[in-house]
Amino acid sequence: MTVSGPGIPEPRPATSGASSVEQLRKEGNELFKCGDYEGALGAYTQALGLDATPQDQAILHRNRAACHLKLAPVFLLQEDYDKAETEASKAIEKDGGDVKALYRRSQALEKLGRLDQAVLDLQRCVSLEPKNKVFQEALRNIGGQIQEKVRYMSSTDAKVEQMFQILLDPEEKGTEKKQKASQNLVVLAREDAGAEKIFRSNGVQLLQRLLDTGETDLMLAALRTLVGICSEHQSRTVATLSILGTRRVVSILGVENQAVSLAACHLLQVMFDALKEGVKKGFQGKEGAIIVDPARELKVLISNLLDLLTEVGVSGQGRDNALTLLIKAVPRKSLKDPNNSLTLWVIDQGLKKILEVGGSLQDPPGELAVTANSRMSASILLSKLFDDLKCDAERENFHRLCENYIKSWFEGQGLAGKLRAIQTVSCLLQGPCDAGNRALELSGVMESVIALCASEQEEEQLVAVEALIHAAGKAKRASFITANGVSLLKDLYKRSEKDSIRIRALVGLCKLGSAGGTDFSMKQFAEGSTLKLAKQCRKWLCNDQIDAGTRRWAVEGLAYLTFDADVKEEFVEDAAALKALFQLSRSEERSVLFAVASALVNCTNSYDYEEPDPKMVELAKYAKQHVPEQHPKDKPSFVRARVKKLLAAGVVSAMACMVKTESPVLTSSCRELLSRVFLALVEEVEDRGTVVAQGGGRALIPLALEGTDVGQTKAAQALAKLTITSNPEMTFPGERIYEVVRPLVSLLHLNCSGLQNFEALMALTNLAGISERLRQKILKEKAVPMIEGYMFEEHEMIRRAATECMCNLAMSKEVQDLFEAQGNDRLKLLVLYSGEDDELLQRAAAGGLAMLTSMRPTLCSRIPQVTTHWLEILQALLLSSNQELQHRGAVVVLNMVEASRQIASTLMESEMMEILSVLAKGDQSPVTRAAAACLDKAVEYGLIQPNQDGE
């Protein structure tokens, strides 16, 4: 009895819909035998939708189970095993003695790790068919697995107990033995079986004791072990929070030890992921041991994080980690998800707490402990919450809460309250600027900013000047500040004795001086003023005696001044300034990243720029409208020279370090800027080797997978350029090469430009020629239909690239099946393209034909059917002056001759025999050998006779 496939259809009573069900079942059986499991699944599903008898339904369900069992190893999806179990169970419900269904369910259960249930089904199979050797062998195998698991669990029990004894033994303090035990515990928790063993061995309570010791090494070991216990497991996560206490877990974030705080941050991120997955799937965990509402647990966790933000005694690093977790956990991942209730809840419950962090000062004692990155993190969180709102009413509520908070500090709280309010406005201007602009318009706020700029207290001046700088970047306020603030900023810059004030005043002037952007005709300051400002910024940037937090403002200034091409030219010539810039980008001062990326975008001119239509320019001049002018030094030759200088200075390695940053400061907008710069750096073919050597290929992959749509597209295009001109296996070593496929396929969408489509096709062609695994990855990303679409493209280069890509993909069985399937014109298109005037297109199509006819001889007999011109096309290939075309044509003809005597006869009756005879007499070459082989086969068939010389 066969049990591995759907089997032979059993006889059954006839019904009114019997013929349709029977037909579809037989069709599914044939597809299954051919290896088309998805097609078979579709046929069985369609049959189930008809008027099938219970017996038919049982057969169809168990056949569907067989399909899922076959599909699971192909797509590496556990859900196929889940589906196989479900389908087999449905068959068993219809017929409790269905031995095939029982066996298939046991196979699915075994793969799902539920060996105790799988063995019950196998025992039932053996009782029904005692002599079946397949069932007996399966039962022996699974029995062995169960015994091995018991032995492993028994030994693991002892190991876990021993490890905790060593870790909790006060006599073993600081010993190598203790360190090894902690490492083993972490490693054991990484495996699900090990994590489960620790959990069931009272492990969480024991880990709590390790946390209570306060020793750094033990706390780190406990937190990392808890990561393994909670990873992708909702019920264990809920149980862990219940045992340890949510408040206790969150409080670990606030410790002074940075390593412990980061480990706690990682644990909480894992817990968030487990709970959010539970929200998607419903209230049941992985094994259903605990049934809770994960949404409630999620809110409890977030509520504790919000409370931590305003707790005195929490470290600045811990506060930053809490903000990072909220940034990742609260806003929707996609705006297509209609549910933003969590964001609304956080705004109602915690907006004031976030604003309190954003309005805190770093230096004065008595305030909340914050770092140089805290306010920026708060700004990013506020921005993401605001962007996650769906309607005007929700946004109005956000504005109202922000304005009420600012008023509560601004009115009746004295000078300290005003400083807090102004600092909060700065935070909003850096985040949701609409809310910041509205806050600036509150009565007395702007006036207080201007007044405090003249204060003799450095702390007060710093707050006011920074607010003025952030306000100057907003269009609504720039004109007001230009009229009222420029003289004040100049005065501060010239007269202040403190570098911290002067550098900020300078940045304010830089912002106002760059108001015209790249428009050469709109300059706010006198000729040469921007160059003087830039020179001073570079001087401060290179002064390593100044702290990184202050030098960051010099980069902010350059980010604005580099809109001016003269500034760009001087900047890239200053090797010391570039070195200082790249060193600062690698420092702990993460808030500098956006400014560094902005300056690089300006220097490489990688912002979007469209050449104006000359006719529209003339019309605008006639109408006395302003016409933007490009600086002479922003022409392509100057840009290329600047790119080469940046590459020589090590810009790629600096950017690669920026991409690796685990900080909320690396926002989607910042990622987009880096993607733009990378695309500019790989524009010239000769520069791509340098980019790859400095780690550019590795850095581009995460940029292409995460960020704004524009940023991902730019990074994907840069990846395509690298893949086209360099060896992909060296550019993306190891598993990274498989990560490149998805970004490249994304460039095939219709919303991408023709150049992006072309470069993606060329890159995919290179990848498809490397290995079958890469071809399978391309197929899995559903690229084939898009590639086929581009084979009909009017643009000849895109059409040719798509054909070349299809030629390489034709080495895969799945693509060969598509060409062999009845009722399509894929083969016809390749035959016709083999006769085109475009020699490169001919070569690609003929190569595809040679490949397909070699792998699938049945296609040879269909070539004469697809077009009446097939013979002329093949003859033209053999008569071509291009040896590559000749060879490909000769291989196609040889495959056709070998496939069928009838086709060989048709070929020998035409002029083809004379052409082959001539080619066979030439110098030894692949073409000569192929032609001779054709004639030898024709002699073997008895279609032609050798001449007297035996030729």
Summary of the structure (lengths in Angstrom):
residues: 951
radius of gyration: 35.2
end to end distance: 56.2
largest distance: 117.5
contacts: 3227
relative contact order: 0.02
helix: 73%
strand: 0%
